[in-house]
Amino acid sequence: MDFNDTPEEAAFRAEARTWLAAHAAPRTTGSAPPATLTDAFSAEETDHVRRSKAWQATLYDGGWAGITWPKEYGGRGGTTIEAVIFAEEQSHFDVPGSIFTQGIGMGGPALMAHGSEDQKDRYLAPMLRGDEVWCQLFSEPGAGSDLASLTTRAELDGDTWIVNGQKVWTSSAHYSDFGILLARTGEPADRSRGISYFLLDMRSLGVDIRPLRQMTGSAHFNEVFLTDVAIPAANLVGRLNGGWAAAMTTLTSERTLISALGGDRFPRLLELAQAHARTADPRVRQSLAQSYIGFQLVKYLGWRQLTALSQGREPGPESSIAKLALSVRLGEMGDLIMALQGPAGTLISAEPQVMYLDSLFVGQWSSRFGGGTEQVQRNIIAERILGLPRDPAV
């Protein structure tokens, strides 16, 4: 695993930094946008979506959107390491957090791997340019970790699929233009072999989106009800009942993204300890050291995945190791955030930095569940990496 820039990577970093400096203002300490705190349908969220679309269009026009995407789809045709370098440099500038993760980071790779040429021509460029926002319609009230048990049903009527069912924990559904949808087209006993992958226009008749209020007070997620929703037959991705392959491409990308987007939160943790004059406490110092080491390990695990990608190898079950490591660190960090504040941690603070950290404690479960729970990741590691026997089926 390589940690230092090659001469080519150093040149790319300098080019990216120069371009960013010409198109964005430097980020000041503590100015990172708390995107997870934006409330559904609020003026704050509307402005965030507008700014995100404008910045994505700027990236696209400048040739910096979709760095790893092929040039034929509007990307730069670069390497994964170059994408990481650009993200590192961009983090130093005051630009909005991306609302395009589900599309560019998850749906896009699935479309490129499994979609038809017509689907690629129609959807990829607008997705990358930020003209169209995408969401992911996978989980259901009774099918989260056990995704193969989903019950949302698609029935073919002429050249149209009619879909009925319910999805839940759908990020950004209320301002998305399209969604990647898993629906059952075979028999329930077929499990994953009876599921198909569709592209859904979120403004179709019969799509009812209801925000879900979280413990953080925000409504980042939604539940989506689908009642006799019509999807053109041309919006089936891949073969009928063969959607599990595209779903696995999507989920692998999601786990990789979650681990890669963990972010360097330790500096804020250290600032909180200093603000409460706790850095002289040996137990606190030990906890801070463990947290620092843990987040460094997450970073190195992410780099391991990126090194594999840069060598032309697709991320596999090792993405579950990085995702699980981040989940564990987030849980430990949340506990430490509360411990550092003592009784004050039970109060709602008006200070933005403290509000942000408190939201990480309360909202840690979205990352710990998203992309597959910690238990699912442990099973994947046990079975696919360690070669242990499968757990008995229910």
C-alpha positions as CSV (number, residue, x, y, z in Angstrom):
1,M,0.0,0.0,0.0
2,D,1.4,3.4,-1.0
3,F,1.0,6.4,1.2
4,N,3.0,9.1,-0.6
5,D,2.1,10.8,-3.9
6,T,3.9,9.7,-7.0
7,P,5.3,12.6,-9.1
8,E,2.2,12.2,-11.3
9,E,-0.1,12.3,-8.3
10,A,1.7,15.3,-6.9
11,A,1.2,17.2,-10.2
12,F,-2.5,16.2,-10.2
13,R,-2.8,17.5,-6.7
14,A,-1.3,20.8,-7.6
15,E,-3.5,21.2,-10.6
16,A,-6.6,20.4,-8.5
17,R,-5.6,22.8,-5.8
18,T,-5.0,25.6,-8.3
19,W,-8.4,25.1,-9.9
20,L,-10.2,24.9,-6.6
21,A,-8.6,28.1,-5.4
22,A,-9.8,29.9,-8.5
23,H,-13.4,28.7,-8.1
24,A,-14.1,28.4,-4.3
25,A,-13.2,30.2,-1.1
26,P,-11.0,28.5,1.5
27,R,-12.8,26.8,4.3
28,T,-12.3,28.3,7.7
29,T,-12.1,26.2,10.9
30,G,-15.5,24.8,11.8
31,S,-17.2,25.9,8.6
32,A,-18.0,22.4,7.4
33,P,-21.6,22.2,6.4
34,P,-23.6,20.0,8.8
35,A,-25.6,18.4,6.0
36,T,-27.2,15.8,8.3
37,L,-28.8,18.6,10.3
38,T,-30.8,20.1,7.5
39,D,-34.6,19.5,7.9
40,A,-36.8,18.2,5.1
41,F,-38.6,20.9,3.1
42,S,-36.9,23.7,5.1
43,A,-35.5,26.8,3.5
44,E,-32.0,25.7,4.7
45,E,-32.4,22.4,2.8
46,T,-33.7,24.1,-0.3
47,D,-30.7,26.4,-0.3
48,H,-28.3,23.4,0.3
49,V,-29.8,21.6,-2.7
50,R,-29.5,24.7,-4.9
51,R,-25.8,25.2,-3.9
52,S,-25.0,21.6,-4.4
53,K,-26.4,21.5,-7.9
54,A,-24.6,24.7,-8.8
55,W,-21.3,23.4,-7.5
56,Q,-21.7,20.1,-9.3
57,A,-22.3,22.0,-12.5
58,T,-19.1,24.0,-11.9
59,L,-17.2,20.7,-11.4
60,Y,-18.7,19.3,-14.6
61,D,-17.9,22.3,-16.7
62,G,-14.3,22.4,-15.3
63,G,-13.8,18.7,-16.0
64,W,-13.6,17.6,-12.4
65,A,-16.9,15.8,-12.0
66,G,-16.8,12.0,-12.0
67,I,-13.0,11.7,-12.0
68,T,-13.1,8.0,-12.3
69,W,-16.0,7.9,-14.8
70,P,-15.1,7.1,-18.4
71,K,-14.8,10.1,-20.7
72,E,-17.6,8.8,-22.9
73,Y,-20.0,9.3,-20.0
74,G,-18.8,12.8,-19.2
75,G,-16.2,11.8,-16.6
76,R,-12.5,12.5,-16.5
77,G,-11.3,9.0,-17.2
78,G,-8.9,9.2,-14.2
79,T,-7.9,6.9,-11.4
80,T,-9.4,6.2,-8.1
81,I,-6.4,7.7,-6.4
82,E,-6.9,10.9,-8.3
83,A,-10.5,11.0,-7.1
84,V,-9.3,10.7,-3.5
85,I,-6.7,13.4,-4.0
86,F,-9.3,15.8,-5.4
87,A,-11.6,15.0,-2.5
88,E,-8.8,15.7,0.0
89,E,-8.1,19.1,-1.7
90,Q,-11.7,20.0,-2.0
91,S,-12.2,19.5,1.8
92,H,-10.1,22.6,2.3
93,F,-12.6,24.8,0.5
94,D,-16.0,26.1,1.4
95,V,-18.2,24.1,-1.0
96,P,-21.5,22.3,-0.1
97,G,-21.7,18.7,0.8
98,S,-22.7,16.5,-2.1
99,I,-26.3,15.4,-2.5
100,F,-25.3,13.1,-5.4
101,T,-23.8,10.2,-3.5
102,Q,-26.6,7.8,-4.3
103,G,-26.5,8.7,-7.9
104,I,-22.9,9.3,-8.9
105,G,-21.4,7.0,-6.3
106,M,-23.9,4.1,-6.3
107,G,-26.4,4.2,-9.1
108,G,-23.9,5.4,-11.7
109,P,-21.5,2.4,-11.3
110,A,-24.4,0.0,-11.4
111,L,-25.7,1.5,-14.6
112,M,-22.3,1.5,-16.3
113,A,-21.9,-2.2,-15.3
114,H,-25.4,-3.5,-16.0
115,G,-27.4,-0.9,-17.9
116,S,-28.2,-0.8,-21.6
117,E,-26.6,1.7,-23.9
118,D,-29.8,3.7,-24.1
119,Q,-30.0,3.9,-20.3
120,K,-26.4,5.1,-20.1
121,D,-26.9,7.7,-22.8
122,R,-30.1,9.0,-21.1
123,Y,-29.2,9.0,-17.4
124,L,-25.5,9.2,-16.8
125,A,-24.6,12.7,-18.1
126,P,-27.5,14.5,-16.3
127,M,-26.6,12.5,-13.2
128,L,-23.0,13.6,-13.3
129,R,-23.8,17.2,-14.2
130,G,-26.1,17.5,-11.2
131,D,-29.2,18.2,-13.2
132,E,-31.0,15.1,-11.8
133,V,-30.7,13.9,-8.2
134,W,-31.1,10.2,-7.4
135,C,-32.1,8.1,-4.3
136,Q,-32.0,4.4,-3.4
137,L,-35.1,2.4,-2.9
138,F,-33.9,-0.9,-1.4
139,S,-34.8,-1.3,2.2
140,E,-38.4,-2.1,3.4
141,P,-40.0,-2.4,6.9
142,G,-39.5,-6.1,6.8
143,A,-36.4,-6.3,4.5
144,G,-33.4,-4.4,5.6
145,S,-30.4,-6.6,6.5
146,D,-32.2,-9.5,4.8
147,L,-32.8,-7.6,1.6
148,A,-33.6,-10.8,-0.4
149,S,-36.9,-11.1,1.5
150,L,-38.3,-7.8,0.0
151,T,-42.0,-7.9,-0.9
152,T,-42.4,-4.8,-3.1
153,R,-44.0,-6.3,-6.2
154,A,-43.7,-5.4,-10.0
155,E,-46.2,-6.9,-12.4
156,L,-45.8,-6.6,-16.2
157,D,-48.8,-5.1,-18.0
158,G,-48.0,-4.8,-21.7
159,D,-44.9,-2.6,-21.9
160,T,-45.3,-1.2,-18.4
161,W,-44.4,-2.5,-15.0
162,I,-47.0,-1.8,-12.2
163,V,-45.3,-1.5,-8.8
164,N,-46.9,-1.8,-5.4
165,G,-45.1,-1.8,-2.0
166,Q,-43.3,0.3,0.5
167,K,-39.6,1.4,1.0
168,V,-38.1,2.9,4.0
169,W,-34.9,4.8,5.1
170,T,-34.6,6.4,1.7
171,S,-32.2,9.4,1.9
172,S,-33.1,12.5,-0.1
173,A,-36.2,11.0,-1.7
174,H,-38.2,14.2,-1.3
175,Y,-36.0,16.2,-3.6
176,S,-34.8,13.4,-5.9
177,D,-35.8,13.1,-9.5
178,F,-35.1,9.4,-10.0
179,G,-34.6,6.3,-7.8
180,I,-32.9,3.0,-8.2
181,L,-35.6,0.5,-7.2
182,L,-35.5,-3.2,-6.3
183,A,-38.8,-5.1,-6.7
184,R,-39.9,-8.7,-6.7
185,T,-40.7,-10.0,-10.2
186,G,-40.4,-13.7,-9.3
187,E,-41.8,-15.8,-6.5
188,P,-41.0,-15.1,-2.8
189,A,-39.3,-18.5,-2.6
190,D,-36.9,-17.4,-5.3
191,R,-35.3,-14.9,-2.9
192,S,-32.5,-13.0,-4.6
193,R,-33.1,-14.9,-7.9
194,G,-36.6,-13.3,-8.2
195,I,-35.7,-9.6,-7.9
196,S,-35.3,-7.0,-10.6
197,Y,-33.6,-3.6,-10.7
198,F,-35.6,-0.6,-12.0
199,L,-35.1,3.1,-12.7
200,L,-38.1,5.0,-11.2
201,D,-39.2,8.6,-11.9
202,M,-39.9,9.9,-8.4
203,R,-42.6,12.2,-9.7
204,S,-44.7,9.3,-11.1
205,L,-48.3,9.0,-10.0
206,G,-48.7,6.8,-7.0
207,V,-45.4,7.7,-5.4
208,D,-46.0,9.0,-1.8
209,I,-43.0,10.3,0.1
210,R,-43.2,10.9,3.8
211,P,-40.3,12.2,5.8
212,L,-39.1,10.2,8.9
213,R,-38.3,12.3,11.9
214,Q,-35.0,11.1,13.5
215,M,-33.7,11.3,17.0
216,T,-31.5,14.2,15.8
217,G,-34.6,16.2,15.2
218,S,-34.0,16.3,11.4
219,A,-35.8,14.3,8.7
220,H,-33.0,13.1,6.4
221,F,-34.7,9.8,5.6
222,N,-38.1,9.0,4.2
223,E,-40.5,6.2,3.8
224,V,-41.9,5.8,0.3
225,F,-45.3,4.2,-0.6
226,L,-45.7,2.9,-4.1
227,T,-49.3,2.4,-5.2
228,D,-49.9,1.2,-8.8
229,V,-46.8,3.1,-10.0
230,A,-46.1,2.7,-13.7
231,I,-42.5,2.1,-14.8
232,P,-41.8,1.7,-18.6
233,A,-40.4,-1.7,-19.5
234,A,-37.3,0.2,-20.9
235,N,-36.4,1.1,-17.3
236,L,-35.5,-2.5,-16.3
237,V,-31.8,-2.6,-15.7
238,G,-30.2,-5.9,-16.8
239,R,-32.2,-9.0,-17.2
240,L,-35.5,-9.9,-15.6
241,N,-35.1,-11.5,-12.2
242,G,-31.4,-10.7,-12.5
243,G,-31.3,-7.5,-10.4
244,W,-29.3,-9.0,-7.6
245,A,-26.1,-8.5,-9.5
246,A,-26.7,-4.8,-10.0
247,A,-27.9,-4.5,-6.4
248,M,-24.5,-6.0,-5.2
249,T,-22.6,-3.6,-7.3
250,T,-24.6,-0.8,-5.7
251,L,-24.2,-2.1,-2.2
252,T,-20.4,-2.6,-2.6
253,S,-20.1,0.9,-3.8
254,E,-22.2,2.1,-0.8
255,R,-20.1,0.3,1.8
256,T,-16.9,1.7,0.2
257,L,-18.4,5.2,0.2
258,I,-19.5,5.0,3.8
259,S,-16.0,4.0,4.9
260,A,-14.4,6.6,2.7
261,L,-16.7,9.3,3.9
262,G,-16.0,8.7,7.5
263,G,-14.1,11.9,7.6
264,D,-11.4,13.1,10.0
265,R,-13.6,13.9,13.0
266,F,-10.8,13.6,15.6
267,P,-9.8,17.3,15.5
268,R,-13.3,18.3,16.6
269,L,-13.2,15.7,19.3
270,L,-9.9,17.1,20.6
271,E,-11.3,20.7,20.5
272,L,-14.2,19.5,22.6
273,A,-11.9,18.0,25.2
274,Q,-9.8,21.2,25.3
275,A,-12.9,23.3,25.7
276,H,-14.0,21.3,28.7
277,A,-10.4,21.3,30.2
278,R,-10.3,17.5,30.1
279,T,-7.0,16.9,28.3
280,A,-5.0,16.5,31.6
281,D,-7.2,13.6,32.7
282,P,-5.2,10.4,32.0
283,R,-8.3,8.4,31.2
284,V,-9.5,11.0,28.8
285,R,-6.1,11.2,27.2
286,Q,-6.1,7.4,26.8
287,S,-9.6,7.5,25.2
288,L,-8.5,10.3,22.8
289,A,-5.5,8.3,21.8
290,Q,-7.6,5.2,21.1
291,S,-10.0,7.3,19.1
292,Y,-7.2,8.8,17.0
293,I,-5.6,5.4,16.4
294,G,-9.0,4.0,15.4
295,F,-9.8,6.7,12.9
296,Q,-6.3,6.3,11.4
297,L,-6.9,2.6,11.0
298,V,-10.2,3.4,9.2
299,K,-8.3,5.7,6.9
300,Y,-5.7,3.1,6.1
301,L,-8.3,0.5,5.4
302,G,-9.9,2.9,3.0
303,W,-6.5,3.4,1.3
304,R,-6.2,-0.3,1.0
305,Q,-9.4,-0.4,-1.0
306,L,-8.3,2.5,-3.1
307,T,-5.0,0.9,-3.8
308,A,-6.8,-2.2,-5.0
309,L,-9.0,0.0,-7.2
310,S,-6.1,1.9,-8.6
311,Q,-4.6,-1.5,-9.7
312,G,-7.8,-2.4,-11.5
313,R,-9.3,-4.7,-8.9
314,E,-12.9,-4.1,-7.9
315,P,-13.7,-3.7,-4.1
316,G,-14.9,-7.0,-2.7
317,P,-15.7,-8.2,0.9
318,E,-12.8,-6.1,2.2
319,S,-15.2,-3.1,2.0
320,S,-17.1,-4.7,4.8
321,I,-14.0,-4.6,7.0
322,A,-13.6,-0.9,6.5
323,K,-17.3,-0.2,6.9
324,L,-17.4,-2.3,10.2
325,A,-14.3,-0.5,11.5
326,L,-15.9,2.9,10.9
327,S,-19.1,1.7,12.6
328,V,-17.3,0.7,15.7
329,R,-15.3,4.0,15.8
330,L,-18.5,6.0,15.5
331,G,-20.0,4.2,18.4
332,E,-16.9,4.8,20.6
333,M,-16.7,8.4,19.5
334,G,-20.3,9.1,20.4
335,D,-19.8,7.7,23.9
336,L,-16.6,9.8,24.3
337,I,-18.5,13.0,23.2
338,M,-21.0,12.5,26.0
339,A,-18.3,11.6,28.5
340,L,-16.3,14.7,27.8
341,Q,-19.3,17.0,28.4
342,G,-20.4,15.3,31.5
343,P,-23.9,16.4,32.7
344,A,-23.9,19.2,30.1
345,G,-24.1,16.5,27.4
346,T,-27.8,16.0,28.4
347,L,-28.6,19.6,27.4
348,I,-29.3,21.0,23.9
349,S,-26.5,23.4,23.1
350,A,-26.8,26.6,21.0
351,E,-23.1,26.4,20.0
352,P,-22.8,25.1,16.4
353,Q,-19.7,23.0,17.1
354,V,-21.3,21.3,20.1
355,M,-24.6,20.8,18.2
356,Y,-22.6,19.0,15.5
357,L,-20.9,16.7,17.8
358,D,-24.1,15.9,19.7
359,S,-25.7,15.1,16.4
360,L,-22.9,12.5,15.8
361,F,-23.7,10.8,19.0
362,V,-27.5,10.6,18.4
363,G,-27.2,10.0,14.7
364,Q,-24.5,7.4,14.7
365,W,-27.0,4.6,13.9
366,S,-27.7,5.9,10.4
367,S,-24.1,5.0,9.4
368,R,-23.9,1.9,11.6
369,F,-27.1,0.5,9.9
370,G,-26.7,2.0,6.4
371,G,-25.1,-0.3,3.8
372,G,-25.7,-3.3,6.0
373,T,-25.7,-3.6,9.8
374,E,-22.6,-4.4,11.8
375,Q,-23.9,-8.0,12.2
376,V,-24.2,-8.4,8.4
377,Q,-20.7,-7.1,7.9
378,R,-19.3,-9.6,10.4
379,N,-21.1,-12.4,8.6
380,I,-19.6,-11.3,5.3
381,I,-16.1,-11.1,6.8
382,A,-16.5,-14.5,8.4
383,E,-17.9,-16.3,5.4
384,R,-16.2,-14.6,2.4
385,I,-12.8,-13.7,3.9
386,L,-12.2,-16.2,6.8
387,G,-14.0,-19.1,5.1
388,L,-16.1,-20.0,8.1
389,P,-19.3,-22.0,7.7
390,R,-22.5,-20.0,6.9
391,D,-24.9,-19.3,9.8
392,P,-28.0,-21.6,9.8
393,A,-30.8,-20.1,7.7
394,V,-33.9,-18.9,9.5
